[in-house]
Amino acid sequence: MTPQDISKLIVRTSMKDRAAFDLLYRQTSAKLFGVCLRVLNDRGDAEEALQEVFVKIWTKADRFAVSDLSPISWLVAIARNHAIDRIRARRKPAADIDAALDVADPAPGPEAMAVAGDESERIHHCLDELEKDRAAAVRGAYLKGESYAELAERHGVPLNTMRTWLRRSLMKLRECLER
């Protein structure tokens, strides 16, 4: 059957010609069933979808515009879109927005922010008590994530010296914070 023949059947179907609709079904149902089956991956669902697709074709045939384009493309689009709609309808509905009220906010509350701010001030005060190069090394290692080797190179000291600086600086910071 040629595309022009299928176009004529769709036009006749739009005029509610049952014989034309029956012939259209016989000529195109196998292809449209294949489209539904490919999308839905379930034979029973595909059979139901195909029935619903032909109901849509019966009711929407008057929307078909005869052109040089393939009429089977119009039919396939209806089948594909309907099968996708069936998949979407199967999905679980989105959670109720009121359920979000029970979700805790991971951000610290005002009290925790105030305590953290106070702690931050104390740490910076204690860092200021260290020698400048030692404080810079501690900030580089523990606030910026720099490696001991990078710090040793930047400060021009051996690696083991840098480790000693950091260990002793942390001990002084702990003493300062405990006061």
Residue, then its C-alpha position, 0 to 999 in steps of 0.5 A: m500500500t502506498p503512502q497516498d493510499i494510507s493518506k486517503l484511508i486517513v481522510r476517509t476515516s476522518m469522515k467516519d468511514r468504517a470500512a476505510f478505518d478497518l482497512l487502515y487498521r489491517q494495513t498499519s496495525a502491525k507496524l504500530f504494534g511494533v512501535c508500542l511494543r518497542v516503547l513499552n516492552d510488554r506485550g499486554d501493555a502494547e496490545e492495550a496501547l494499540q487499541e487506544v491508539f486506534v481510538k485516537i486515530w478514529t477521533k483525530a483523523d480530521r487533524f491529519a493534513v495531507s502533504d508530501l510527508s509520509p502518513i505512516s509517520w503521523l500514525v507512528a508519532i501518535a503510537r509512540n507518544h501514546a506509549i510514552d504517556r502510558i509509561r509516564a502514567r505508571r510512575k509513582p506520583a511525586a511526594d507530597i510537598d508537605a512531606a518536605l516539612d519533616v526533612a531536617d535542614p543540614a545547615p547549623g542553626p543560629e546557636a551553632m553558628a554563634v558558637a562556631g564563630d566564637e571558636s573561629e575567633r579563638i583559633h585565629h587569636c591563637l594562630d596570631e600568637l605563633e611565629k609568622d612562618r609557623a602560623a603560615a605553615v599551619r594555615g597552609a596545611y590545615l586550612k588550605g590543604e597544602s602538603y608538607a612537601e609543598l610547605a617545606e619547599r615554600h619556607g625553605v626548610p627540610l621536610n622533617t623540619m616542617r613536620t616538627w614545626l607543624r607538630r609543635s605549632l599544633m601543641k601550642l594551639r591546643e595549649c592556647l585553646e585550653r586557656 
